[in-house]
Amino acid sequence: MPAGVLLARETEQVTLRLSTISIAVAFLLGWIAIILARRARERIELTIGRAGGASTARVGRLLGILGVLLAITAALAVGFWGLLTLFAD
């Protein structure tokens, strides 16, 4: 998401509206991280902890949740920005 905003700020080819695609990408990647962390924890439980990687799965889940929450926050911010610009005209 920061890369999309930076591109919108520094180049004229990318607008702020176009950079909102990065919000959808962040949301999707966050959900994928959460799903993969769940699979990893299931594999760890299946092997009774011998597979290792419990802390890695925990960190992956945490980062996935953080990505989803940041994407939701950014989507709300862009939504309110859109409402403000709509009613300002």
N, CA, C and O atoms as a GROMACS GRO file, in nm:
protein
  356
    1MET      N    1   0.081  -0.119   0.000
    1MET     CA    2   0.000   0.000   0.000
    1MET      C    3   0.086   0.126   0.000
    1MET      O    4   0.056   0.220  -0.074
    2PRO      N    5   0.192   0.130   0.080
    2PRO     CA    6   0.275   0.251   0.075
    2PRO      C    7   0.340   0.272  -0.062
    2PRO      O    8   0.360   0.386  -0.105
    3ALA      N    9   0.372   0.163  -0.130
    3ALA     CA   10   0.432   0.176  -0.263
    3ALA      C   11   0.332   0.237  -0.362
    3ALA      O   12   0.370   0.317  -0.447
    4GLY      N   13   0.205   0.199  -0.351
    4GLY     CA   14   0.103   0.255  -0.439
    4GLY      C   15   0.083   0.404  -0.414
    4GLY      O   16   0.068   0.481  -0.509
    5VAL      N   17   0.083   0.444  -0.290
    5VAL     CA   18   0.068   0.586  -0.257
    5VAL      C   19   0.190   0.664  -0.303
    5VAL      O   20   0.178   0.775  -0.355
    6LEU      N   21   0.308   0.606  -0.284
    6LEU     CA   22   0.431   0.673  -0.327
    6LEU      C   23   0.434   0.690  -0.479
    6LEU      O   24   0.474   0.794  -0.530
    7LEU      N   25   0.390   0.587  -0.551
    7LEU     CA   26   0.382   0.599  -0.696
    7LEU      C   27   0.285   0.708  -0.738
    7LEU      O   28   0.312   0.784  -0.831
    8ALA      N   29   0.172   0.716  -0.670
    8ALA     CA   30   0.074   0.819  -0.703
    8ALA      C   31   0.129   0.958  -0.674
    8ALA      O   32   0.095   1.055  -0.742
    9ARG      N   33   0.213   0.966  -0.574
    9ARG     CA   34   0.268   1.096  -0.536
    9ARG      C   35   0.380   1.142  -0.629
    9ARG      O   36   0.393   1.260  -0.659
   10GLU      N   37   0.462   1.046  -0.674
   10GLU     CA   38   0.582   1.081  -0.749
   10GLU      C   39   0.563   1.081  -0.901
   10GLU      O   40   0.635   1.150  -0.972
   11THR      N   41   0.466   1.004  -0.951
   11THR     CA   42   0.447   0.997  -1.096
   11THR      C   43   0.311   1.054  -1.134
   11THR      O   44   0.219   1.060  -1.052
   12GLU      N   45   0.301   1.093  -1.258
   12GLU     CA   46   0.173   1.145  -1.306
   12GLU      C   47   0.090   1.038  -1.374
   12GLU      O   48  -0.029   1.058  -1.400
   13GLN      N   49   0.151   0.922  -1.404
   13GLN     CA   50   0.077   0.814  -1.470
   13GLN      C   51  -0.015   0.741  -1.372
   13GLN      O   52  -0.118   0.687  -1.412
   14VAL      N   53   0.022   0.739  -1.246
   14VAL     CA   54  -0.057   0.668  -1.144
   14VAL      C   55  -0.129   0.771  -1.058
   14VAL      O   56  -0.067   0.860  -1.001
   15THR      N   57  -0.262   0.756  -1.051
   15THR     CA   58  -0.340   0.846  -0.967
   15THR      C   59  -0.366   0.778  -0.833
   15THR      O   60  -0.339   0.659  -0.816
   16LEU      N   61  -0.418   0.855  -0.740
   16LEU     CA   62  -0.449   0.798  -0.609
   16LEU      C   63  -0.560   0.695  -0.620
   16LEU      O   64  -0.558   0.594  -0.549
   17ARG      N   65  -0.654   0.719  -0.707
   17ARG     CA   66  -0.761   0.620  -0.728
   17ARG      C   67  -0.706   0.490  -0.784
   17ARG      O   68  -0.750   0.382  -0.744
   18LEU      N   69  -0.613   0.500  -0.875
   18LEU     CA   70  -0.552   0.380  -0.935
   18LEU      C   71  -0.466   0.307  -0.833
   18LEU      O   72  -0.454   0.185  -0.838
   19SER      N   73  -0.405   0.379  -0.741
   19SER     CA   74  -0.318   0.315  -0.642
   19SER      C   75  -0.397   0.238  -0.538
   19SER      O   76  -0.338   0.165  -0.458
   20THR      N   77  -0.530   0.252  -0.537
   20THR     CA   78  -0.610   0.177  -0.440
   20THR      C   79  -0.613   0.028  -0.472
   20THR      O   80  -0.660  -0.051  -0.391
   21ILE      N   81  -0.566  -0.010  -0.589
   21ILE     CA   82  -0.554  -0.152  -0.622
   21ILE      C   83  -0.462  -0.221  -0.521
   21ILE      O   84  -0.480  -0.339  -0.492
   22SER      N   85  -0.365  -0.147  -0.469
   22SER     CA   86  -0.273  -0.206  -0.370
   22SER      C   87  -0.346  -0.245  -0.242
   22SER      O   88  -0.299  -0.332  -0.169
   23ILE      N   89  -0.460  -0.182  -0.214
   23ILE     CA   90  -0.538  -0.219  -0.096
   23ILE      C   91  -0.596  -0.359  -0.115
   23ILE      O   92  -0.591  -0.442  -0.024
   24ALA      N   93  -0.650  -0.385  -0.232
   24ALA     CA   94  -0.705  -0.518  -0.260
   24ALA      C   95  -0.597  -0.624  -0.258
   24ALA      O   96  -0.619  -0.736  -0.210
   25VAL      N   97  -0.480  -0.591  -0.310
   25VAL     CA   98  -0.368  -0.685  -0.309
   25VAL      C   99  -0.325  -0.714  -0.165
   25VAL      O  100  -0.298  -0.830  -0.131
   26ALA      N  101  -0.318  -0.612  -0.081
   26ALA     CA  102  -0.280  -0.632   0.059
   26ALA      C  103  -0.382  -0.718   0.131
   26ALA      O  104  -0.346  -0.804   0.211
   27PHE      N  105  -0.510  -0.695   0.105
   27PHE     CA  106  -0.616  -0.774   0.167
   27PHE      C  107  -0.605  -0.921   0.125
   27PHE      O  108  -0.614  -1.011   0.209
   28LEU      N  109  -0.586  -0.943  -0.003
   28LEU     CA  110  -0.575  -1.079  -0.055
   28LEU      C  111  -0.452  -1.150   0.001
   28LEU      O  112  -0.462  -1.266   0.044
   29LEU      N  113  -0.339  -1.084   0.002
   29LEU     CA  114  -0.218  -1.146   0.054
   29LEU      C  115  -0.226  -1.172   0.204
   29LEU      O  116  -0.171  -1.269   0.254
   30GLY      N  117  -0.295  -1.084   0.275
   30GLY     CA  118  -0.316  -1.107   0.419
   30GLY      C  119  -0.398  -1.232   0.445
   30GLY      O  120  -0.365  -1.311   0.533
   31TRP      N  121  -0.506  -1.250   0.366
   31TRP     CA  122  -0.587  -1.370   0.382
   31TRP      C  123  -0.510  -1.495   0.346
   31TRP      O  124  -0.524  -1.598   0.412
   32ILE      N  125  -0.428  -1.488   0.242
   32ILE     CA  126  -0.346  -1.603   0.204
   32ILE      C  127  -0.249  -1.638   0.317
   32ILE      O  128  -0.228  -1.755   0.346
   33ALA      N  129  -0.190  -1.537   0.380
   33ALA     CA  130  -0.098  -1.562   0.491
   33ALA      C  131  -0.170  -1.629   0.609
   33ALA      O  132  -0.115  -1.718   0.673
   34ILE      N  133  -0.291  -1.585   0.637
   34ILE     CA  134  -0.368  -1.645   0.746
   34ILE      C  135  -0.401  -1.791   0.714
   34ILE      O  136  -0.391  -1.877   0.801
   35ILE      N  137  -0.441  -1.818   0.591
   35ILE     CA  138  -0.475  -1.955   0.550
   35ILE      C  139  -0.352  -2.045   0.556
   35ILE      O  140  -0.360  -2.158   0.604
   36LEU      N  141  -0.239  -1.996   0.507
   36LEU     CA  142  -0.117  -2.077   0.510
   36LEU      C  143  -0.068  -2.101   0.653
   36LEU      O  144  -0.014  -2.207   0.683
   37ALA      N  145  -0.087  -2.004   0.740
   37ALA     CA  146  -0.049  -2.023   0.880
   37ALA      C  147  -0.139  -2.128   0.946
   37ALA      O  148  -0.093  -2.207   1.028
   38ARG      N  149  -0.265  -2.127   0.910
   38ARG     CA  150  -0.356  -2.229   0.964
   38ARG      C  151  -0.314  -2.368   0.916
   38ARG      O  152  -0.314  -2.463   0.994
   39ARG      N  153  -0.280  -2.380   0.788
   39ARG     CA  154  -0.234  -2.509   0.737
   39ARG      C  155  -0.108  -2.554   0.809
   39ARG      O  156  -0.093  -2.672   0.841
   40ALA      N  157  -0.018  -2.462   0.834
   40ALA     CA  158   0.107  -2.496   0.903
   40ALA      C  159   0.079  -2.544   1.044
   40ALA      O  160   0.140  -2.641   1.090
   41ARG      N  161  -0.013  -2.478   1.114
   41ARG     CA  162  -0.046  -2.521   1.250
   41ARG      C  163  -0.113  -2.657   1.249
   41ARG      O  164  -0.091  -2.737   1.340
   42GLU      N  165  -0.196  -2.686   1.149
   42GLU     CA  166  -0.257  -2.818   1.138
   42GLU      C  167  -0.152  -2.925   1.114
   42GLU      O  168  -0.161  -3.035   1.169
   43ARG      N  169  -0.053  -2.894   1.031
   43ARG     CA  170   0.054  -2.990   1.006
   43ARG      C  171   0.138  -3.013   1.132
   43ARG      O  172   0.180  -3.126   1.158
   44ILE      N  173   0.161  -2.908   1.208
   44ILE     CA  174   0.237  -2.921   1.332
   44ILE      C  175   0.161  -3.009   1.430
   44ILE      O  176   0.220  -3.093   1.497
   45GLU      N  177   0.028  -2.990   1.438
   45GLU     CA  178  -0.052  -3.074   1.527
   45GLU      C  179  -0.056  -3.218   1.479
   45GLU      O  180  -0.055  -3.311   1.560
   46LEU      N  181  -0.060  -3.238   1.348
   46LEU     CA  182  -0.064  -3.372   1.292
   46LEU      C  183   0.064  -3.448   1.322
   46LEU      O  184   0.061  -3.569   1.346
   47THR      N  185   0.177  -3.380   1.320
   47THR     CA  186   0.305  -3.445   1.346
   47THR      C  187   0.347  -3.435   1.493
   47THR      O  188   0.460  -3.468   1.527
   48ILE      N  189   0.257  -3.390   1.577
   48ILE     CA  190   0.280  -3.376   1.722
   48ILE      C  191   0.402  -3.289   1.749
   48ILE      O  192   0.481  -3.316   1.840
   49GLY      N  193   0.418  -3.185   1.671
   49GLY     CA  194   0.523  -3.088   1.694
   49GLY      C  195   0.658  -3.125   1.636
   49GLY      O  196   0.752  -3.045   1.645
   50ARG      N  197   0.671  -3.244   1.576
   50ARG     CA  198   0.802  -3.284   1.522
   50ARG      C  199   0.836  -3.210   1.394
   50ARG      O  200   0.953  -3.204   1.356
   51ALA      N  201   0.737  -3.154   1.326
   51ALA     CA  202   0.765  -3.081   1.202
   51ALA      C  203   0.832  -2.948   1.231
   51ALA      O  204   0.901  -2.894   1.145
   52GLY      N  205   0.812  -2.893   1.351
   52GLY     CA  206   0.872  -2.765   1.386
   52GLY      C  207   0.802  -2.650   1.316
   52GLY      O  208   0.711  -2.672   1.236
   53GLY      N  209   0.842  -2.530   1.347
   53GLY     CA  210   0.789  -2.413   1.280
   53GLY      C  211   0.667  -2.351   1.345
   53GLY      O  212   0.595  -2.275   1.281
   54ALA      N  213   0.642  -2.383   1.472
   54ALA     CA  214   0.524  -2.327   1.539
   54ALA      C  215   0.535  -2.176   1.552
   54ALA      O  216   0.437  -2.105   1.533
   55SER      N  217   0.654  -2.128   1.584
   55SER     CA  218   0.671  -1.982   1.598
   55SER      C  219   0.660  -1.913   1.461
   55SER      O  220   0.610  -1.801   1.453
   56THR      N  221   0.706  -1.978   1.357
   56THR     CA  222   0.695  -1.922   1.223
   56THR      C  223   0.549  -1.912   1.181
   56THR      O  224   0.508  -1.814   1.120
   57ALA      N  225   0.471  -2.014   1.213
   57ALA     CA  226   0.328  -2.011   1.181
   57ALA      C  227   0.258  -1.902   1.259
   57ALA      O  228   0.169  -1.834   1.207
   58ARG      N  229   0.297  -1.883   1.384
   58ARG     CA  230   0.237  -1.779   1.468
   58ARG      C  231   0.269  -1.640   1.412
   58ARG      O  232   0.182  -1.554   1.406
   59VAL      N  233   0.393  -1.619   1.372
   59VAL     CA  234   0.433  -1.490   1.315
   59VAL      C  235   0.364  -1.467   1.181
   59VAL      O  236   0.322  -1.355   1.151
   60GLY      N  237   0.351  -1.571   1.100
   60GLY     CA  238   0.281  -1.559   0.972
   60GLY      C  239   0.136  -1.521   0.991
   60GLY      O  240   0.082  -1.438   0.918
   61ARG      N  241   0.072  -1.582   1.091
   61ARG     CA  242  -0.068  -1.548   1.119
   61ARG      C  243  -0.079  -1.404   1.166
   61ARG      O  244  -0.169  -1.331   1.125
   62LEU      N  245   0.013  -1.362   1.253
   62LEU     CA  246   0.011  -1.225   1.304
   62LEU      C  247   0.029  -1.125   1.190
   62LEU      O  248  -0.041  -1.024   1.184
   63LEU      N  249   0.124  -1.152   1.102
   63LEU     CA  250   0.147  -1.060   0.990
   63LEU      C  251   0.030  -1.060   0.892
   63LEU      O  252  -0.002  -0.957   0.833
   64GLY      N  253  -0.035  -1.174   0.874
   64GLY     CA  254  -0.153  -1.181   0.789
   64GLY      C  255  -0.267  -1.099   0.844
   64GLY      O  256  -0.333  -1.025   0.771
   65ILE      N  257  -0.290  -1.111   0.975
   65ILE     CA  258  -0.395  -1.032   1.040
   65ILE      C  259  -0.362  -0.884   1.030
   65ILE      O  260  -0.450  -0.802   1.004
   66LEU      N  261  -0.236  -0.849   1.051
   66LEU     CA  262  -0.194  -0.709   1.040
   66LEU      C  263  -0.217  -0.656   0.900
   66LEU      O  264  -0.263  -0.543   0.883
   67GLY      N  265  -0.186  -0.736   0.798
   67GLY     CA  266  -0.208  -0.695   0.660
   67GLY      C  267  -0.355  -0.673   0.629
   67GLY      O  268  -0.391  -0.576   0.562
   68VAL      N  269  -0.440  -0.764   0.678
   68VAL     CA  270  -0.585  -0.750   0.655
   68VAL      C  271  -0.638  -0.625   0.726
   68VAL      O  272  -0.717  -0.551   0.668
   69LEU      N  273  -0.596  -0.603   0.849
   69LEU     CA  274  -0.642  -0.486   0.923
   69LEU      C  275  -0.596  -0.356   0.859
   69LEU      O  276  -0.672  -0.259   0.854
   70LEU      N  277  -0.472  -0.352   0.811
   70LEU     CA  278  -0.424  -0.232   0.742
   70LEU      C  279  -0.499  -0.208   0.612
   70LEU      O  280  -0.528  -0.094   0.576
   71ALA      N  281  -0.532  -0.316   0.542
   71ALA     CA  282  -0.608  -0.301   0.417
   71ALA      C  283  -0.748  -0.249   0.445
   71ALA      O  284  -0.800  -0.165   0.371
   72ILE      N  285  -0.811  -0.299   0.552
   72ILE     CA  286  -0.944  -0.249   0.588
   72ILE      C  287  -0.938  -0.102   0.627
   72ILE      O  288  -1.024  -0.024   0.588
   73THR      N  289  -0.836  -0.066   0.704
   73THR     CA  290  -0.820   0.074   0.744
   73THR      C  291  -0.798   0.163   0.623
   73THR      O  292  -0.856   0.271   0.613
   74ALA      N  293  -0.714   0.120   0.531
   74ALA     CA  294  -0.689   0.198   0.411
   74ALA      C  295  -0.814   0.208   0.324
   74ALA      O  296  -0.841   0.313   0.266
   75ALA      N  297  -0.891   0.100   0.316
   75ALA     CA  298  -1.014   0.104   0.237
   75ALA      C  299  -1.115   0.201   0.298
   75ALA      O  300  -1.183   0.273   0.226
   76LEU      N  301  -1.124   0.204   0.430
   76LEU     CA  302  -1.213   0.301   0.496
   76LEU      C  303  -1.166   0.444   0.471
   76LEU      O  304  -1.248   0.532   0.445
   77ALA      N  305  -1.035   0.465   0.478
   77ALA     CA  306  -0.982   0.600   0.454
   77ALA      C  307  -1.010   0.646   0.312
   77ALA      O  308  -1.050   0.760   0.290
   78VAL      N  309  -0.989   0.557   0.215
   78VAL     CA  310  -1.015   0.594   0.076
   78VAL      C  311  -1.165   0.613   0.053
   78VAL      O  312  -1.205   0.701  -0.024
   79GLY      N  313  -1.247   0.533   0.119
   79GLY     CA  314  -1.391   0.549   0.107
   79GLY      C  315  -1.440   0.683   0.159
   79GLY      O  316  -1.521   0.750   0.094
   80PHE      N  317  -1.390   0.722   0.276
   80PHE     CA  318  -1.427   0.853   0.329
   80PHE      C  319  -1.372   0.966   0.245
   80PHE      O  320  -1.438   1.068   0.228
   81TRP      N  321  -1.252   0.949   0.191
   81TRP     CA  322  -1.195   1.049   0.101
   81TRP      C  323  -1.283   1.064  -0.023
   81TRP      O  324  -1.308   1.175  -0.070
   82GLY      N  325  -1.330   0.950  -0.074
   82GLY     CA  326  -1.419   0.956  -0.190
   82GLY      C  327  -1.550   1.027  -0.159
   82GLY      O  328  -1.600   1.105  -0.240
   83LEU      N  329  -1.606   1.000  -0.041
   83LEU     CA  330  -1.728   1.068   0.000
   83LEU      C  331  -1.707   1.219   0.016
   83LEU      O  332  -1.790   1.299  -0.025
   84LEU      N  333  -1.594   1.255   0.075
   84LEU     CA  334  -1.565   1.397   0.092
   84LEU      C  335  -1.548   1.469  -0.040
   84LEU      O  336  -1.598   1.580  -0.057
   85THR      N  337  -1.478   1.405  -0.134
   85THR     CA  338  -1.460   1.470  -0.264
   85THR      C  339  -1.591   1.470  -0.343
   85THR      O  340  -1.614   1.561  -0.423
   86LEU      N  341  -1.676   1.371  -0.322
   86LEU     CA  342  -1.804   1.368  -0.390
   86LEU      C  343  -1.895   1.482  -0.345
   86LEU      O  344  -1.955   1.551  -0.427
   87PHE      N  345  -1.903   1.502  -0.214
   87PHE     CA  346  -1.991   1.605  -0.161
   87PHE      C  347  -1.927   1.744  -0.161
   87PHE      O  348  -1.997   1.843  -0.138
   88ALA      N  349  -1.797   1.754  -0.187
   88ALA     CA  350  -1.732   1.884  -0.192
   88ALA      C  351  -1.762   1.956  -0.323
   88ALA      O  352  -1.755   2.078  -0.330
   89ASP      N  353  -1.795   1.879  -0.426
   89ASP     CA  354  -1.820   1.941  -0.557
   89ASP      C  355  -1.953   2.004  -0.566
   89ASP      O  356  -1.988   2.060  -0.671
   0.00000   0.00000   0.00000
